[in-house]
Amino acid sequence: MLIYACVSGHGFGHGSRVAAVLTALHQQKPSWRLVLSTPLAPAFLQLAFGSASFEQRPCRWDVGVIQADALGADAKATLAALQQLDRQLPAQIDAEARWIRAQHEPVLVLGDVAPAAAALARAIGAPLVWMANFGWDAIYRPMGEAFEPWANRALEAYRQGDALIRCPFSMPMEWGLPSTAVGLTPGRPRHRPTQLRHRLQLSAPVDRTVLVGFGGLGLDLAPQLLRGWPQHHFLVNDASLAAAAANASLIPPDLRPLELMPLCSRILTKPGYSTFCEALAAGLGIHLVRREGFAEAPVLEAALQRHGWHRFLSRSQLEQGDWQLDQPLNAPLADALPSDGADQAAGVLIATAMQKNAAMSHQELFES
């Protein structure tokens, strides 16, 4: 079986989610072939997949939203990128369809969450499973009238699938598909916390250690902001920031943020699906810097209030160093979410692949 995953290049969150699910799938079906079709960096994918083997096809299937930085969207650049990709997709779909047919293997297409995955699945006659907590239709529609045609096209594509894996923190996805709600989808840690503390030479207690992360784009922070919290130690992925602040350590490039979460009590971050999954599964308190202009953000904020220990910050509070690390966390309003979503999602992929390909084989036998 070949699993061909069309993975959004919008951000690392889509890649992290797919990696968690496909590594869980690899545990159950080690002979199945995993193909990642995405513009995400190979080094990021290799780190996310670990020892699970995969192949990469460096294709861009969607635009998502072009971001000015980790907290801001650029609508004009997003429209231009959508128009450019629309011109490139027909040739890409033809080329990838030819490549898939040449493999002579049964195929399932996984879409997270590029609408063009529907056209590819249709071209090769393969079953299609969506995995998402939103579709781009729900993101584009609030961005203004110019995005309305793109939202409508995305919704039409999503309704062509065979199944939907509905991830936590979901926006409305009225796609008319059989739907399975799953729990959190964090990756699995591969390192022991005691070994990591020794490697990073950390002496600060866990309750004074803070992970700082703002996704792939990152966010420039002034060193004096960290120095304003001398009783805390920060784990950061900005080398210049780590060099300029004595109470900061650089995250080694071979470690995923989730590996470091057991060393911390809190994380300073933006709204993000995979960060939320990993932090909530690890029991971290989340200091969330609110994000404007992206429809998923308030949905994530509401989910955090329900299920996680948290504090909310404005962007101005972030930039002024008012991080509230000395304040108690706000308690969640509801129970914690289960953390077995990756295994549940892998089960949906296996069941759909086996059912659909068995039906196709039966049809071929009948026709012969």
C-alpha positions, 0 to 999 in steps of 0.5 A: 500500500502506498500512502501519498500525503499532500501536506500543506506547506503553510506551517510546521503544524501540518507536517508535525500532525501528519508525521505523528499519524504516519509514524503511528501507522508505520508501527502497525503497517511497517511494509506500507510505503509513506510518500510525503508530497510537500514543500516542507524542509527535508530536515524538518521531516526527517526529524519529525519522522525519526526512524520511520522511513518515508519518501518526499515529493517536493510539491506545493499543493496549497498556499494557506495564508502568507504571513508577515511574521508569526502573528500577522497575515498578508492578505495581498500576498496570499491572493497573489500566491493563490493565483500563481499556484492555480496556474501551476497545479494542472501540470503538477497533478498530471506529473504526480498522477503519472508517477503514482501510476508508475509505482503499480501499487494500491494507493490512498491519498491523505490531504492535510489539508490542501484542496488540490488533493481532491483533483489528484485522487480523482485523476488516479481513482484513489480513495481520499481521506482528509485530516484537519481541524479546519479547511481553507474555506473557513479561513479564507471566507472571513478574509474578505470578498476577494477570497470568496471564490477561493473559499467556495472552490476549497469547499467543493474539493473537500466534499469529494473525499471518502472520509474525514479525520476530525482533529481536536480544536476543530472549526466547522467542517460541513463537508458531508463525509463520514467523520471520525473525531480523534484525540490529541495528535502529539509526536512521541518523545524519543529522549529521556528528560534526565539525559536532556537536562544533562546535555543542556546543562540545565540547573534551573528547576522545572517550575522556573524553566520556560520553552519559547516557540513561535513556529517556523517563522519565529518572532524576534525578541529583544534579549532584555525581555528575557533578562527581565525575568532573572529567576527564570531560564528560557529554552529558545531556538534563536542563536543570537538571543541565546548568546545575548541572554545569560538565562537562555539556552539554545535548543539543539537543531536535532531536538523537537520542542516536544522533547524539551517540554518535560523539562519545563512548566510553561511555554510562551507561544502563539496559537498553533495546533501542533504546539497545543497538542504537544503542550497539553499532552505534556501538561504544560501551562500555555502563555498564549500571545493572541493572534489577529487576522486568522480565523483559527486563532479564536477557536484555539483560544476557546479550546485552550480555556476549556482544556489547558492551564493558561494565561492570555497575553496581547502582542504589546504585553509580549513586546513589553516583557509583561509575560506574567510568568510569576502569576498563577495559571488559569485552570481549564473549564473542562477535562483534559483531552485524550492523547491517543489521536495519532493511533486513532487516525492511523486506524481510520487510514488503515480501515479506509485503505483496506475497504476501498481497495478491496472494493476496487479489486472486487470490481476489477474481478467482476469486470474481468 
